[in-house]
Amino acid sequence: MRVLGIDPGSIATGYGVVEKKGSGPLSCVSAGVISAGAKTEFSKRLLKIHDGINAVIGEFSPDCVSVESLFYSKNARSAALLGHARGVVLLCAARVGLPVYEYPPRQVKLAVTGYGGAGKTQVQDMARAILKTKEKWPLDASDALAAAICHIHLLRPGMGHLLKQPSKLRSWRDVKL
């Protein structure tokens, strides 16, 4: 199984392709950031994200897409801009028939670090440990890899209950295995 994880952003969109073959370990196929530029006109930023995601899908042929869902923001403008970027990502996946799985940021962090309130560097360090690599990606790419890892982890037998009630999970101790 090959999962494309996406950390959408209107300035920088992280992507990470994670592969799981049989019962073997997870491996990083590719990771990076589609940089749209803060000073670029917004519609052109969305086009850059569109073209970048399409190129990643075309090059790596993922089986599905795992993307962080929207979180509640105090800044309505930032949330709206992020929503546009997410929409472009969802459209790219839908146009080629890829199933999309959405996970709240807290659930992604919980699945990767064991703590739903983990910081970006903690997520990056754990993604590197899980993927058994010393490569240090940009934080947006690490977050995207974490989204892909989260999806693969939640597909394991006995983990389905995490998909049903993610909002009740506050720490790894809340997970009943």
Buried (B, 14 or more C-beta within 10 A) or exposed (E): BBBBBBBBBBBBBBBBBBBBEEEEEBBBBBBBBBBBEEEBEEEEBBBBBBEBBBEBBEEBEBEBBBBBBBEEEEEEEEEEBBEBBBEBBBEBBEEEEBEBBBBBBBBBBBBBBBBBEBEBEBBBBBBBEBBEBEEEBBBBBBBBBBBBBBBBBBBEEEEEEBEEEBEEBEEEEEEEE
